[in-house]
Amino acid sequence: MDEENQRSVPVLPWMRHPLDVTRCEQLSLRRVPFLDCRLKSALENMKISKLFPVQVALWQETIGPGNFERDLCINSPTGSGKTLAYALPIVRKLLPTSTVKCLRALVVVPTRDLALQVKQVFDAIALPLGLRVGLAVGQSSVADEISSLVYLPGEEEGVDPGFLSPFWFQSKVDILVATPGRLVDHVNLSRGFTLKHLHYLVVDEADRLLREDYQSWLPTVLKSTQSSNNDDGGGGGDDVFQLGFPYSPWSRRSCSGVERGSNPHSRLAKVVLSATLTRDPGRLVQLNLRHPLFLSAGKMRYRLPENLESFKLICERKVKPLYLVALLKSLGEEKCIVFTRSVDSTHRLCKLLNCFGDLQIDIKEYSGRQHQRVRSKTLNEFRKGQFQVLVSSDEMTRGMDVEGVRNVINYDVPKYIKTYVHRAGRTARAGQTGRCFTLMSNDEVGRFKRLMKKAEASACLEHNVPSHLIEELHSTYQLALSKLKEIILESRRKPKDKSCQ
Ligand SMILES: Nc1ncnc2c1ncn2[C@@H]1O[C@H](COP(=O)(O)OP(=O)(O)OP(=O)(O)O)[C@@H](O)[C@H]1O
């Protein structure tokens, strides 16, 4: 059963009294203690002048007095800057770089496009400091990928790496961003790939990653790191702990059972994040967390971005496409994502919209039905502003950050508030404003209202489309429908639809 529908979910004791991230103030870079000057200039190059609250909170718990003593679970809204919140302290902790490279930090995310996005953030702050970031996402063959991650001695001389002892292999990267399936492939099959030296494990979009088994990635990773971490070598940290932390957004809670001053690098430190973090003990227990500290924004589990405006648009089911077209027209040039309930309806709706002759809006599809190559290309074009409207299914957009998306449209009312949070969260990111419109019929209004009650900051106004606009669209709609029919018949005659390749 989905967690949202369970009547009473027992909450783990450490989750009952979270530290409230919203009590942290933004902090300008010059006031961030122990921020390496190279890190500071890398951030400035990214046009970042201050840290967001969740970033300050994590810095406090990792580089500040928290000193990564406890594993961290973070529930913070979409677009609040969670990626940098974990990337920054990890990069800081991996300094100074040792002459022998080894894989010391691993970030696991559910999708390939998200992994590419996270890698870009790490690249921006880690490369200037001499740290290298790798990617394990199945973009190329296992063999090609492993050669980008590990030096295989004797490669040039034609020595079969199978005959070499693990001693001969050396990592090319300090940090790895991976999707679970390909990660397991490397752990099980790739000679020279090891998690033995891992000090930091990040599980991003944790509720999604813990919900599905993905070839038992979590037990596999934890097992591969278990025998390790008895040696020191995380680099940095202790000096910071000794010196103390001048900025304290909250008084630190005592952490029972943890020896203060014990070396945090003698274990694998874990950071677990989501905008809708699971509270299901059965799922969280798999992570084998050590004295976890729960950081959360606000009181409720679900919280929408501060500058998001939510609207409902009530219309009859059979004229929904007309309302959508009228809405898209009224939004003009603004970048927009339209969510539907399934890959099939994504495909159909995108085709239908493209059949509206006078719409003059470029629209493309993005869904799990497409080949990864097509999907990534579409996303790149959308990022570059080469088209305005992306019609998308749910599962692919977790965590996706596309600059300039001002509007999200739910073509179908989402089933769960969690889905609403992640969809709406593609806009109003990083303190920007954004709007989320949900189309619904009269008989869905009650359910939608109950759904929205589950989230903080979820006021929802009604948005009206003038009836004359709908009237005007009727004849174009009929033409679009017959055009779509033709396309469908045509594609049935062909063996395969090219858009899926
Ligand atoms: N300190 C900052 N100053 C300005 N922009 C920032 C800062 N930190 C992050 N950002 C920007 O905020 C946007 C959202 O960040 P990020 O993708 O990490 O959010 P998130 O909390 O992980 O969201 P989601 O839950 O949807 O994955 C990104 O475009 C990022 O570049």
The ligand as a Gaussian input file, in Angstrom:
#p B3LYP/6-31G(d) Opt

LIG

0 1
 N       22.799000      29.160000      -3.035000
 C       22.204000      29.258000      -4.204000
 N       22.031000      30.464000      -4.804000
 C       21.394000      30.554000      -6.009000
 N       20.912000      29.486000      -6.683000
 C       21.064000      28.277000      -6.121000
 C       21.716000      28.090000      -4.870000
 N       21.715000      26.785000      -4.579000
 C       21.089000      26.162000      -5.593000
 N       20.699000      27.055000      -6.500000
 C       19.934000      26.767000      -7.734000
 O       18.656000      26.321000      -7.315000
 C       18.120000      25.403000      -8.255000
 C       17.534000      24.214000      -7.525000
 O       18.545000      23.476000      -6.893000
 P       18.464000      21.890000      -6.743000
 O       18.238000      21.263000      -8.075000
 O       19.617000      21.436000      -5.955000
 O       17.114000      21.767000      -5.883000
 P       16.552000      20.517000      -5.094000
 O       16.248000      20.968000      -3.717000
 O       17.462000      19.345000      -5.244000
 O       15.183000      20.257000      -5.866000
 P       14.408000      18.861000      -6.175000
 O       13.809000      18.411000      -4.872000
 O       13.385000      19.221000      -7.180000
 O       15.425000      17.892000      -6.670000
 C       19.261000      25.063000      -9.195000
 O       19.077000      25.763000     -10.403000
 C       20.493000      25.586000      -8.501000
 O       21.489000      26.008000      -9.403000

